Amino acid sequence: MAWAGWARALLALRPPPPPPHPLLRLLQRGWGESRARRVAWGDPPPPPPPPPAGRGLLLDAAAAPSSSSFSSSSRWFPGWGCRAGGLSPPGWGPWGPGPWRGISVDQLHRRGPFRWPRRNPGPLDGHPQLKGVVLRTMIRKPKKPNSANRKCCRVRLSTGKEVVAFIPGEGHNLQEHSVVLVEGGRTQDLPGVKLKVVRGKFDCAHVQKKNKPAASK
């Protein structure tokens, strides 16, 4: 459209915004007021504390202030801004020479505003555990090369979802309408089964310990 070209031309002709006051920039970075005023207005820094006895020249040189401390000070580089990669000269944007510009009108029209992608909360909707009612029990076959009968059950969670959960351990007492507690945890050889039943909670009994027969003498 014609107005888009005029808008881009007007945005390119506008003067760059004035650099923020160094004191304000330091305060925004979380500096204390006295320290920010001292650095921004050029007051001499306080003398360093005397080194403890027994230190050598190498330790003193290592403790000397490095050049990285110049990146937050406007006393040595007046008018320079700070960015993640270090100092940027006046009139430089984040990607090279030029004023700091935002997104253009044409880009905003084509792309729309930026939105963070929503994370998948999973079958439990972000909860560590959920209560549910067993609809039916079933037996699932694992993937190759494994071969077994995995005891599973279909559960209606308190959120209304219906999911398949694995019943760990040998033997169980679950049947239809049993109340169970379900937690996250996938079973490696069962595709699509990403939940497990908590043993010993609600209607799901603990795993029964097998009594070994007494050895005959």
Buried (B, 14 or more C-beta within 10 A) or exposed (E): EEEEEEBEEEEEEEEEEEBEEBBEBBBEEEBEEEEBBBBBEEEEEEEEEEEEEEEEEEEEEEEEEEEEEBBBBBBEBEEBBBEEEEBBEEEBBEEEEEEBBEEBBEEEEEEEEEEEEEEEEEBBEEBEEBBBBBBEBEEBEBEEEEEEEBBBBBBEBEEEEEBBBBBBBEEBEBEEEBBBBBBBEEBEBBEEBBBBBBBEBBBBBEEEEEEEEEEEE
